[in-house]
């Protein structure tokens, strides 16, 4: 069965400014009017799931129910292989409230040092689960991953753990890339090859659920 399509207005169910900016950029060519959970004053549900997909569904469902509009949520995180996948679904929580990602990145470095994990063994990946939920309960799920390794922080761009993540095959961290480079999507190409975890999940979502691009 084919996926249900979005049109008109949709809520981006996040209070994270970095994610909101990326989702707005990704949605821009599709003529979807994106309003954020913050703009609608929606409350943030507790992320009680044990997977990215469950937490994304919790956020999308809550926003769809509260707004009466289809809602798109991302749940994402950084999984460090030598830390058994931590911080993973707890990536935002490692930064505390208010979020301090310098502290979260320092914690990752500290945990790696404590375990004696050298620079050559610092493999990690980002994961993004995107869920679109409609007010009638219908849902669609898309997941994306990007593999790479951790390095000492470089760059002021992006958000969260971007400065310590060096994607495989690249010489610049996500923190040193423009958002276009981090998405890696060239819409003019017949086969766009997205780079970031969010862009990879989004490209699948776009094929399944979005109207044709404008312009
Ligand atoms: P949550 O999905 O709201 O639970 O938060 C995910 C957390 O993972 C974010 O607050 C960031 O710390 C981290 N994260 C997810 N995606 C990215 C990314 O693209 N760059 C850097 N950090 C990310």
Boltz pocket constraint, residues with backbone or C-beta under 6 A from the ligand:
constraints:
  - pocket:
      binder: B
      contacts: [[A, 16], [A, 47], [A, 74], [A, 75], [A, 76], [A, 77], [A, 78], [A, 88], [A, 89], [A, 91], [A, 92], [A, 95], [A, 126], [A, 127], [A, 158], [A, 159], [A, 160], [A, 161], [A, 162], [A, 174], [A, 196], [A, 198]]
      max_distance: 6.0
